């Protein structure tokens, strides 16, 4: 049996059905310290991937350190890519620049998975491995809205769903979509929809009730 921190090799089929992809498994203490210390001397020895973001990096990457339990180690960038991970925008571990459209898709996916958190531009930049300034410019150029505006639109979309399909209080819905300040949530919701959350809920419920009543009347005729 291997020792606790000894790297373990796993293999899996590559996406193209060719040679198996080699993953070294969990990080050893030495590798973990190299990641925490952004030690560039390890850049040609291994690559680490973060399972929660789908991104892989060089050990020297300046992005926020991941949670140790969420990383896996690969021999090189090619193996990480074949396992389905994408190269970091900041440290460019594959030696190639990620297309802006692909990066923005990555940001969008991050927003949809984290909109309920206290999400800021700085946090988005850290999650998606880029600078806040570059992320803001690139996202707005491709999507037509700023990242934070997209975050708020996503929150309002989910808030609408909860208002219609649940009986949760408005304050609980605000908390659920990442806005702990209920008055701010109400103000933002009205600004983006033209209705307060309570008015929107009643309006949608009344429409549904009218449709049900209309269907019953038609059936009776």
C-alpha angles and dihedrals in degrees: 000000000000120000120259097266100030111121113252121210119226126182132204136169115273119238092254093052092247129116118348118266113245118220118181092208125218122016119259118229088257093052092045092053089049089054093047091047095044087233108188092193087077096051093100094044103060147348125223125213127198112222095202095055101029090230130126127206146183115257087247094059112134094213120117110289113258126230106275094230090058098058133086128190128234131186093234146347093270092060092048092051093048088053089058101261123134126225119257114257092218106047097026095214093182092054090241130102114244112238111254092236091056092048092050090051087053090051091049091051090050091052093050092051096043107031090113091061128081090273119187132172089254092052091048090051091052094047092048097039103241140101118276091237095052093042092052094049096043095045094048092046093054102032100034093231134071119262092249092049088053089050091054092046089052091050092050091049091056092042090056091052092051093046091054101037102036141044095224115140116257091248091056092049091050090053092046094056094048102266111113093175103083098192089052090049091052092048093048093046092052091047092053100039106024092239137080113247091253093049091046091052094049091046093052093043091051091050090052091048091049090051091050092048092047091051092050092050092049090048090051091053 
